[in-house]
Amino acid sequence: MTKSIVLYGGQFNPIHIAHMVVASEVNALVKPDIFYFVPSFISPLKEHTDYLEARYRVDMIQSVIDELGFGHICLNEIERQGQSYTYDTVMYMLDKHPDAKLYLVIGTDQFNQLHKWYKIDDLKTYITFIIVNRDKAIQEVESDMLSLTIPRIDISSTMIRNRVKNKENIQVLVSPRVEQYIREEGLYES
């Protein structure tokens, strides 16, 4: 039987309410057999200020999974270390689940730079992209991709890290469990 698997990757530094909304909406749309959060070790197309050890990010993702009531963490990119190329992660997934139908969740920011992705033409043959709008009401995508419109939520991990550094409120920007974890571990304070 063919399984459907959603891969939702990112730094998740920290995972926040907008990530939770995306996960929830994608899960409701696709109804996959397996939903994986895939924290990256190092994303090739992002700046890496305020890098946080993977174990903290994984703990926060797990608390969100517990709260959402679905999902698993795929540690492949963290265990592989180095640059986290989606192509390598997809090959790993297909090796584990050769008959799976794979979906990959990305935002419009990543959609707009797909031409820069490692082995993008090969990658497109293995997965169905789910493009989640971030900065526009409707995202036009290629015919073999899915577009998902969610309520606009202007929250970023950078905003949250800066607010913690400045001793500002992050309540409702992250889940209560994530906020408690950030405070207890003293993350992002300096």
Secondary structure, DSSP 4 states (H G I P E B T S, - for coil): ---EEEEEEE--TT--HHHHHHHHHHHHHH--SEEEEEE-SB-TTS--SS---HHHHHHHHHHHHHHHT--EE--HHHHH-SB--HHHHHHHHHHHSTT-EEEEEEEHHHHTTGGGSTTHHHHHHHEEEEEEPSSSSS----TTSEEE--------HHHHHHHHHTT---BTTB-HHHHHHHHHHTTT--
